[in-house]
Amino acid sequence: MTVREIRLFGDPVLRSPCAPVTAFDDGTRALVRDLVETVELPGRAGVAAPQIGVGVRAFSYNVDGEIGYVLNPVLVEVSGEPVPIGEGCLSVPGLWHDVARHPHARVVGVDLDGNEVVVEGDGVLAQALQHETDHLDGRLYIDRLDADTRREAMRAIRESGWF
């Protein structure tokens, strides 16, 4: 089992928009295996490729016992009024803030064989799909906080033992 180390806030790979996956080869298979094995740990709803240091459009998810992955995901639909929901991030450990997320989301991408994959859901799955696609665009959940809360989060990051 290969559980990859999570990159933390401050690592440039987390702020860089990801390139699409273009090769569906052994390297991509290894990446998917690592993403899935890394997200299987308890308390993890999703892991995006940049969080393990790889700048390509791929993520894994683990919600309500359903574990999967999507390559080249595109957030094609969100619906419902955004509501504040508690959110954290493996790349910003120890912080938890309310973030406005849509209650429903749908992502379309492909699997390792190039077949279309559609992942759609409500609640925690919708939140994870939005959170992980943000990662692929170089965006962290703290970027979605209001100015005062973001300042508070940044202060907490600077004072943390991991930064």
N, CA, C and O of each residue as an XYZ file, in Angstrom:
652
protein
N       0.841     -1.180      0.000
C       0.000      0.000      0.000
C       0.882      1.236      0.000
O       1.833      1.324      0.776
N       0.568      2.194     -0.870
C       1.357      3.417     -0.964
C       0.501      4.611     -0.581
O      -0.281      5.117     -1.385
N       0.660      5.052      0.656
C      -0.002      6.270      1.106
C       1.021      7.380      0.952
O       2.075      7.364      1.588
N       0.702      8.334      0.108
C       1.643      9.412     -0.195
C       1.521     10.532      0.831
O       0.449     10.773      1.385
N       2.630     11.204      1.072
C       2.669     12.352      1.969
C       1.875     13.502      1.351
O       1.959     13.754      0.149
N       1.108     14.188      2.185
C       0.292     15.313      1.731
C       1.128     16.591      1.757
O       1.758     16.916      2.763
N       1.123     17.301      0.647
C       1.808     18.593      0.563
C       1.012     19.627      1.349
O      -0.219     19.613      1.346
N       1.724     20.517      2.016
C       1.094     21.499      2.891
C       1.107     22.896      2.293
O       1.905     23.216      1.413
N       0.195     23.716      2.801
C       0.094     25.113      2.391
C       1.492     25.720      2.330
O       2.303     25.526      3.236
N       1.759     26.442      1.276
C       3.080     27.021      1.050
C       3.827     26.308     -0.068
O       4.723     26.885     -0.683
N       3.463     25.050     -0.335
C       4.078     24.307     -1.433
C       3.499     24.850     -2.744
O       2.280     24.873     -2.910
N       4.347     25.285     -3.669
C       3.856     25.895     -4.917
C       2.951     24.995     -5.759
O       2.122     25.504     -6.513
N       3.090     23.669     -5.649
C       2.249     22.783     -6.454
C       0.765     22.966     -6.111
O      -0.099     22.706     -6.948
N       0.471     23.407     -4.899
C      -0.923     23.606     -4.483
C      -1.545     24.855     -5.099
O      -2.768     24.996     -5.109
N      -0.727     25.748     -5.604
C      -1.223     27.008     -6.172
C      -1.137     27.049     -7.690
O      -1.437     28.073     -8.304
N      -0.733     25.953     -8.288
C      -0.561     25.913     -9.745
C      -1.723     25.172    -10.399
O      -2.053     24.058     -9.992
N      -2.347     25.782    -11.411
C      -3.373     25.048    -12.150
C      -2.765     23.788    -12.772
O      -1.642     23.815    -13.276
N      -3.504     22.708    -12.730
C      -3.001     21.411    -13.183
C      -3.199     21.198    -14.679
O      -4.149     21.696    -15.282
N      -2.276     20.446    -15.249
C      -2.354     20.050    -16.657
C      -3.272     18.846    -16.778
O      -3.397     18.065    -15.835
N      -3.912     18.687    -17.926
C      -4.739     17.490    -18.110
C      -3.867     16.229    -18.171
O      -2.694     16.280    -18.541
N      -4.468     15.115    -17.801
C      -3.820     13.821    -17.969
C      -3.887     13.490    -19.459
O      -4.967     13.481    -20.050
N      -2.737     13.219    -20.058
C      -2.708     12.917    -21.495
C      -2.225     11.496    -21.784
O      -2.508     10.945    -22.848
N      -1.504     10.914    -20.846
C      -0.993      9.553    -21.029
C      -1.736      8.617    -20.085
O      -1.774      8.845    -18.876
N      -2.315      7.584    -20.632
C      -3.018      6.594    -19.832
C      -2.150      5.328    -19.798
O      -2.456      4.296    -20.395
N      -1.052      5.482    -19.060
C      -0.011      4.460    -19.053
C       0.232      3.971    -17.630
O      -0.552      4.247    -16.722
N       1.334      3.240    -17.450
C       1.658      2.699    -16.126
C       1.867      3.799    -15.100
O       1.525      3.620    -13.932
N       2.424      4.936    -15.511
C       2.615      6.052    -14.593
C       1.294      6.600    -14.085
O       1.157      6.910    -12.902
N       0.327      6.719    -14.977
C      -0.994      7.204    -14.575
C      -1.692      6.165    -13.708
O      -2.385      6.521    -12.755
N      -1.517      4.883    -14.027
C      -2.100      3.832    -13.187
C      -1.523      3.887    -11.771
O      -2.250      3.718    -10.793
N      -0.218      4.122    -11.668
C       0.432      4.231    -10.356
C      -0.098      5.454     -9.605
O      -0.330      5.389     -8.398
N      -0.287      6.556    -10.311
C      -0.835      7.755     -9.681
C      -2.230      7.475     -9.126
O      -2.523      7.832     -7.985
N      -3.087      6.843     -9.918
C      -4.444      6.527     -9.465
C      -4.385      5.604     -8.250
O      -5.112      5.818     -7.280
N      -3.546      4.598     -8.288
C      -3.398      3.691     -7.144
C      -2.990      4.475     -5.890
O      -3.547      4.264     -4.813
N      -2.019      5.374     -6.038
C      -1.564      6.171     -4.894
C      -2.674      7.094     -4.386
O      -2.849      7.240     -3.176
N      -3.427      7.722     -5.305
C      -4.529      8.595     -4.889
C      -5.578      7.816     -4.114
O      -6.053      8.273     -3.075
N      -5.939      6.644     -4.613
C      -6.966      5.834     -3.953
C      -6.462      5.329     -2.600
O      -7.192      5.396     -1.611
N      -5.241      4.830     -2.542
C      -4.717      4.329     -1.274
C      -4.520      5.447     -0.258
O      -4.648      5.221      0.946
N      -4.212      6.640     -0.729
C      -4.025      7.784      0.169
C      -5.362      8.279      0.717
O      -5.424      8.724      1.863
N      -6.429      8.210     -0.074
C      -7.735      8.689      0.384
C      -8.442      7.657      1.268
O      -9.406      7.992      1.956
N      -7.973      6.412      1.255
C      -8.626      5.368      2.047
C      -8.455      5.531      3.549
O      -9.202      4.926      4.318
N      -7.497      6.326      3.981
C      -7.292      6.510      5.411
C      -8.530      7.150      6.045
O      -9.192      7.968      5.404
N      -8.847      6.800      7.264
C     -10.037      7.348      7.930
C     -10.026      8.880      7.972
O      -8.987      9.510      8.172
N     -11.211      9.454      7.777
C     -11.365     10.905      7.866
C     -11.050     11.660      6.591
O     -11.079     12.891      6.579
N     -10.754     10.953      5.529
C     -10.418     11.615      4.267
C     -11.560     11.455      3.272
O     -11.991     10.341      2.974
N     -12.049     12.598      2.760
C     -13.137     12.582      1.775
C     -12.608     12.718      0.356
O     -13.284     12.325     -0.595
N     -11.409     13.268      0.197
C     -10.853     13.442     -1.133
C      -9.386     13.794     -1.077
O      -8.906     14.378     -0.105
N      -8.674     13.427     -2.142
C      -7.266     13.798     -2.295
C      -7.063     14.142     -3.767
O      -7.361     13.340     -4.652
N      -6.556     15.337     -4.013
C      -6.250     15.773     -5.378
C      -4.772     15.532     -5.666
O      -3.934     15.578     -4.766
N      -4.470     15.275     -6.932
C      -3.094     14.977     -7.326
C      -2.080     16.016     -6.828
O      -1.005     15.625     -6.372
N      -2.375     17.333     -6.894
C      -1.363     18.273     -6.391
C      -1.078     18.100     -4.896
O       0.002     18.459     -4.426
N      -2.026     17.562     -4.161
C      -1.793     17.344     -2.736
C      -0.744     16.276     -2.475
O      -0.185     16.206     -1.381
N      -0.475     15.444     -3.477
C       0.611     14.469     -3.343
C       1.769     14.835     -4.274
O       2.629     14.007     -4.577
N       1.771     16.097     -4.720
C       2.907     16.622     -5.464
C       2.879     16.426     -6.963
O       3.899     16.610     -7.626
N       1.730     16.054     -7.515
C       1.631     15.800     -8.948
C       0.674     16.806     -9.568
O      -0.495     16.862     -9.185
N       1.149     17.596    -10.513
C       0.371     18.687    -11.085
C      -0.488     18.293    -12.270
O      -0.409     18.919    -13.326
N      -1.309     17.263    -12.110
C      -2.233     16.858    -13.170
C      -3.654     16.804    -12.618
O      -3.873     16.714    -11.411
N      -4.614     16.864    -13.548
C      -6.032     16.904    -13.191
C      -6.537     15.502    -12.854
O      -7.007     14.763    -13.720
N      -6.427     15.164    -11.587
C      -6.898     13.872    -11.092
C      -7.192     14.004     -9.607
O      -6.495     14.717     -8.885
N      -8.232     13.308     -9.160
C      -8.478     13.226     -7.727
C      -9.168     11.919     -7.387
O      -9.745     11.248     -8.243
N      -9.088     11.581     -6.104
C      -9.799     10.427     -5.570
C     -10.793     10.934     -4.540
O     -10.664     12.044     -4.025
N     -11.785     10.104     -4.249
C     -12.781     10.482     -3.239
C     -13.158      9.254     -2.418
O     -13.022      8.117     -2.868
N     -13.633      9.513     -1.204
C     -14.004      8.470     -0.262
C     -15.144      9.021      0.587
O     -14.914      9.625      1.634
N     -16.365      8.810      0.131
C     -17.533      9.363      0.809
C     -18.566      8.259      1.008
O     -18.959      7.580      0.059
N     -18.994      8.091      2.245
C     -20.024      7.104      2.585
C     -19.682      5.709      2.061
O     -20.550      4.996      1.556
N     -18.414      5.330      2.186
C     -17.990      4.002      1.766
C     -17.742      3.843      0.277
O     -17.308      2.780     -0.167
N     -18.011      4.880     -0.499
C     -17.748      4.825     -1.942
C     -16.396      5.469     -2.222
O     -16.181      6.649     -1.947
N     -15.502      4.676     -2.767
C     -14.155      5.148     -3.088
C     -13.985      5.095     -4.596
O     -14.330      4.102     -5.236
N     -13.448      6.176     -5.159
C     -13.228      6.202     -6.594
C     -12.241      7.277     -6.980
O     -11.610      7.899     -6.126
N     -12.113      7.487     -8.272
C     -11.196      8.495     -8.799
C     -11.780      9.033    -10.095
O     -12.641      8.411    -10.718
N     -11.291     10.202    -10.485
C     -11.673     10.798    -11.765
C     -10.425     11.449    -12.351
O      -9.700     12.169    -11.665
N     -10.191     11.182    -13.630
C      -9.123     11.853    -14.368
C      -9.750     12.944    -15.220
O     -10.836     12.766    -15.772
N      -9.068     14.063    -15.323
C      -9.529     15.219    -16.100
C     -10.955     15.631    -15.735
O     -11.786     15.846    -16.617
N     -11.237     15.739    -14.434
C     -12.590     16.104    -14.025
C     -12.916     17.551    -14.354
O     -12.069     18.440    -14.276
N     -14.166     17.754    -14.721
C     -14.705     19.090    -14.936
C     -15.967     19.187    -14.093
O     -16.848     18.331    -14.177
N     -16.049     20.216    -13.293
C     -17.254     20.473    -12.501
C     -18.279     21.066    -13.461
O     -18.220     22.252    -13.783
N     -19.215     20.241    -13.916
C     -20.141     20.664    -14.966
C     -21.449     21.211    -14.418
O     -22.183     21.897    -15.130
N     -21.744     20.913    -13.163
C     -23.012     21.387    -12.613
C     -22.925     21.509    -11.108
O     -22.423     20.619    -10.423
N     -23.420     22.618    -10.609
C     -23.710     22.786     -9.189
C     -25.132     23.316     -9.117
O     -25.568     24.060     -9.995
N     -25.846     22.937     -8.083
C     -27.201     23.442     -7.960
C     -27.554     23.637     -6.499
O     -26.921     23.094     -5.594
N     -28.591     24.434     -6.310
C     -29.001     24.817     -4.974
C     -28.229     26.039     -4.530
O     -27.115     26.299     -4.987
N     -28.837     26.774     -3.642
C     -28.169     27.953     -3.093
C     -26.981     27.520     -2.239
O     -27.110     26.603     -1.427
N     -25.823     28.165     -2.408
C     -24.682     27.823     -1.559
C     -25.030     28.027     -0.081
O     -25.662     29.013      0.299
N     -24.602     27.072      0.730
C     -24.821     27.155      2.172
C     -23.492     26.992      2.886
O     -22.627     26.245      2.429
N     -23.326     27.689      4.007
C     -22.085     27.521      4.777
C     -22.028     26.108      5.358
O     -22.984     25.624      5.965
N     -20.891     25.469      5.156
C     -20.697     24.119      5.679
C     -19.267     24.012      6.190
O     -18.340     24.524      5.563
N     -19.090     23.356      7.313
C     -17.763     23.203      7.888
C     -16.845     22.438      6.952
O     -17.212     21.403      6.397
N     -15.646     22.972      6.793
C     -14.709     22.356      5.852
C     -13.291     22.498      6.373
O     -12.934     23.491      7.008
N     -12.497     21.486      6.090
C     -11.076     21.506      6.382
C     -10.335     21.006      5.160
O     -10.942     20.745      4.121
N      -9.031     20.873      5.280
C      -8.221     20.431      4.143
C      -6.966     19.760      4.679
O      -6.324     20.263      5.602
N      -6.626     18.627      4.095
C      -5.412     17.920      4.504
C      -4.168     18.774      4.303
O      -3.177     18.597      5.012
N      -4.205     19.692      3.352
C      -3.053     20.554      3.063
C      -2.986     21.778      3.969
O      -2.022     22.543      3.924
N      -4.013     21.956      4.785
C      -4.052     23.053      5.762
C      -4.508     22.437      7.087
O      -5.600     22.742      7.566
N      -3.680     21.572      7.681
C      -4.123     20.797      8.842
C      -4.454     21.659     10.054
O      -3.826     22.685     10.316
N      -5.466     21.197     10.779
C      -5.819     21.841     12.034
C      -6.804     22.982     11.905
O      -7.272     23.495     12.922
N      -7.138     23.397     10.701
C      -8.091     24.490     10.514
C      -9.427     23.926     10.056
O      -9.480     22.909      9.365
N     -10.492     24.589     10.443
C     -11.844     24.193     10.084
C     -12.671     25.460     10.033
O     -12.778     26.176     11.030
N     -13.254     25.742      8.891
C     -14.051     26.955      8.713
C     -15.285     26.651      7.875
O     -15.305     25.697      7.099
N     -16.302     27.468      8.043
C     -17.478     27.361      7.182
C     -17.155     27.965      5.821
O     -16.616     29.067      5.724
N     -17.496     27.219      4.774
C     -17.298     27.653      3.392
C     -18.638     27.493      2.685
O     -19.338     26.502      2.891
N     -18.993     28.464      1.854
C     -20.246     28.368      1.098
C     -20.056     27.390     -0.056
O     -19.239     27.617     -0.949
N     -20.813     26.306     -0.029
C     -20.768     25.290     -1.080
C     -22.195     24.984     -1.533
O     -23.144     25.046     -0.752
N     -22.314     24.657     -2.804
C     -23.607     24.236     -3.340
C     -23.951     22.852     -2.785
O     -23.056     22.025     -2.611
N     -25.225     22.586     -2.506
C     -25.595     21.289     -1.938
C     -25.584     20.134     -2.939
O     -25.682     18.975     -2.536
N     -25.467     20.425     -4.223
C     -25.416     19.367     -5.239
C     -24.321     19.713     -6.253
O     -24.145     20.872     -6.627
N     -23.593     18.683     -6.685
C     -22.536     18.893     -7.683
C     -22.415     17.665     -8.572
O     -22.720     16.541     -8.173
N     -21.956     17.928     -9.800
C     -21.703     16.842    -10.752
C     -20.386     17.110    -11.458
O     -20.137     18.214    -11.943
N     -19.551     16.089    -11.507
C     -18.250     16.137    -12.169
C     -18.259     15.098    -13.286
O     -18.765     13.989    -13.118
N     -17.687     15.480    -14.430
C     -17.528     14.553    -15.547
C     -16.040     14.481    -15.874
O     -15.362     15.506    -15.949
N     -15.545     13.275    -16.066
C     -14.153     13.059    -16.433
C     -14.026     11.704    -17.110
O     -14.959     11.225    -17.754
N     -12.860     11.097    -16.955
C     -12.627      9.785    -17.545
C     -11.921      8.874    -16.548
O     -11.379      9.319    -15.536
N     -11.946      7.572    -16.872
C     -11.206      6.600    -16.077
C      -9.912      6.231    -16.809
O      -9.568      6.842    -17.821
N      -9.209      5.241    -16.296
C      -7.921      4.845    -16.877
C      -8.031      4.287    -18.293
O      -7.040      4.236    -19.022
N      -9.231      3.870    -18.679
C      -9.433      3.353    -20.027
C      -9.983      4.402    -20.977
O     -10.284      4.102    -22.132
N     -10.117      5.639    -20.491
C     -10.646      6.713    -21.321
C     -12.156      6.742    -21.383
O     -12.724      7.523    -22.147
N     -12.827      5.904    -20.594
C     -14.288      5.898    -20.551
C     -14.808      7.047    -19.697
O     -14.213      7.393    -18.677
N     -15.918      7.631    -20.121
C     -16.498      8.730    -19.360
C     -16.924      8.265    -17.967
O     -17.484      7.182    -17.796
N     -16.644      9.106    -16.992
C     -17.031      8.879    -15.609
C     -17.845     10.088    -15.170
O     -17.443     11.230    -15.390
N     -18.985      9.829    -14.552
C     -19.809     10.891    -13.982
C     -19.950     10.598    -12.493
O     -20.389      9.517    -12.101
N     -19.574     11.568    -11.674
C     -19.752     11.453    -10.227
C     -20.644     12.614     -9.823
O     -20.359     13.775    -10.117
N     -21.726     12.276     -9.147
C     -22.743     13.268     -8.829
C     -23.276     12.980     -7.441
O     -23.452     11.822     -7.061
N     -23.533     14.041     -6.684
C     -24.095     13.798     -5.368
C     -24.427     15.050     -4.616
O     -24.204     16.174     -5.067
N     -24.973     14.807     -3.443
C     -25.387     15.869     -2.539
C     -24.534     15.815     -1.275
O     -23.783     14.866     -1.050
N     -24.668     16.847     -0.464
C     -24.028     16.855      0.849
C     -22.517     16.765      0.781
O     -21.863     17.527      0.070
N     -21.970     15.811      1.540
C     -20.514     15.687      1.649
C     -19.882     15.373      0.294
O     -18.800     15.877     -0.007
N     -20.535     14.550     -0.527
C     -19.969     14.255     -1.844
C     -19.935     15.516     -2.708
O     -18.939     15.772     -3.384
N     -20.998     16.295     -2.693
C     -21.012     17.559     -3.452
C     -19.904     18.482     -2.971
O     -19.215     19.109     -3.775
N     -19.739     18.562     -1.670
C     -18.688     19.399     -1.094
C     -17.313     18.906     -1.537
O     -16.463     19.712     -1.915
N     -17.083     17.598     -1.494
C     -15.789     17.033     -1.881
C     -15.503     17.290     -3.361
O     -14.376     17.630     -3.722
N     -16.502     17.134     -4.210
C     -16.293     17.369     -5.647
C     -15.892     18.819     -5.909
O     -15.011     19.082     -6.728
N     -16.530     19.756     -5.219
C     -16.188     21.166     -5.394
C     -14.800     21.465     -4.830
O     -14.014     22.187     -5.443
N     -14.509     20.907     -3.662
C     -13.216     21.126     -2.998
C     -12.071     20.578     -3.846
O     -11.065     21.258     -4.050
N     -12.224     19.350     -4.338
C     -11.131     18.728     -5.105
C     -10.927     19.398     -6.460
O      -9.786     19.554     -6.894
N     -11.999     19.796     -7.138
C     -11.796     20.495     -8.415
C     -11.162     21.865     -8.184
O     -10.406     22.343     -9.029
N     -11.462     22.502     -7.050
C     -10.744     23.739     -6.703
C      -9.236     23.479     -6.651
O      -8.450     24.256     -7.194
N      -8.835     22.382     -5.995
C      -7.405     22.053     -5.904
C      -6.770     21.981     -7.293
O      -5.643     22.437     -7.487
N      -7.481     21.419     -8.242
C      -6.915     21.240     -9.587
C      -6.753     22.564    -10.324
O      -6.005     22.659    -11.297
N      -7.464     23.583     -9.847
C      -7.336     24.928    -10.419
C      -6.375     25.799     -9.613
O      -6.269     26.999     -9.868
N      -5.674     25.207     -8.641
C      -4.711     25.946     -7.825
C      -5.354     26.758     -6.723
O      -4.789     27.750     -6.263
N      -6.532     26.341     -6.300
C      -7.294     27.094     -5.299
C      -7.503     26.236     -4.054
O      -7.813     25.049     -4.149
N      -7.329     26.856     -2.885
C      -7.562     26.190     -1.609
C      -8.851     26.716     -0.982
O      -9.309     27.811     -1.307
N      -9.417     25.935     -0.097
C     -10.688     26.352      0.497
C     -10.569     27.663      1.265
O     -11.543     28.410      1.362
N      -9.411     27.948      1.803
C      -9.261     29.208      2.545
C      -9.399     30.424      1.619
O      -9.670     31.529      2.090
N      -9.216     30.230      0.315
C      -9.410     31.327     -0.644
C     -10.879     31.725     -0.734
O     -11.196     32.823     -1.190
N     -11.762     30.855     -0.309
C     -13.203     31.111     -0.386
C     -13.758     31.762      0.884
O     -14.949     32.066      0.958
N     -12.905     31.973      1.868
C     -13.351     32.571      3.121
C     -13.515     34.075      2.967
O     -12.850     34.702      2.142
N     -14.417     34.654      3.779
C     -14.533     36.115      3.768
C     -13.235     36.703      4.306
O     -12.445     36.007      4.944
N     -13.022     37.980      4.047
C     -11.728     38.628      4.336
C     -11.303     38.486      5.797
O     -10.146     38.171      6.074
N     -12.228     38.714      6.737
C     -11.861     38.627      8.155
C     -11.495     37.199      8.558
O     -10.511     36.980      9.265
N     -12.281     36.242      8.111
C     -12.008     34.847      8.451
C     -10.724     34.382      7.794
O      -9.965     33.611      8.381
N     -10.475     34.848      6.575
C      -9.237     34.474      5.892
C      -8.020     35.017      6.638
O      -7.018     34.316      6.777
N      -8.095     36.257      7.118
C      -6.988     36.821      7.906
C      -6.748     35.976      9.163
O      -5.605     35.700      9.528
N      -7.833     35.574      9.811
C      -7.738     34.734     10.999
C      -7.092     33.384     10.649
O      -6.238     32.891     11.387
N      -7.500     32.799      9.533
C      -6.929     31.522      9.090
C      -5.442     31.670      8.782
O      -4.640     30.817      9.161
N      -5.077     32.735      8.105
C      -3.671     32.945      7.770
C      -2.827     33.131      9.034
O      -1.693     32.657      9.099
N      -3.367     33.806     10.014
C      -2.659     33.970     11.292
C      -2.460     32.600     11.941
O      -1.376     32.298     12.438
N      -3.502     31.779     11.935
C      -3.409     30.437     12.520
C      -2.381     29.593     11.776
O      -1.641     28.830     12.398
N      -2.328     29.720     10.464
C      -1.337     28.976      9.679
C       0.070     29.414     10.073
O       0.935     28.576     10.326
N       0.300     30.731     10.124
C       1.638     31.235     10.473
C       2.068     30.791     11.865
O       3.256     30.589     12.118
N       1.105     30.639     12.762
C       1.417     30.252     14.149
C       1.443     28.744     14.347
O       1.786     28.271     15.431
N       1.091     27.992     13.331
C       1.031     26.530     13.477
C       2.429     25.941     13.550
O       3.407     26.566     13.139
N       2.505     24.741     14.074
C       3.789     24.049     14.160
C       4.238     23.441     12.846
O       5.409     23.085     12.715
N       3.357     23.309     11.871
C       3.718     22.673     10.612
C       4.133     23.658      9.528
O       4.714     23.245      8.525
N       3.851     24.953      9.697
C       4.144     25.916      8.636
C       5.579     26.386      8.703
O       5.999     27.201      7.882
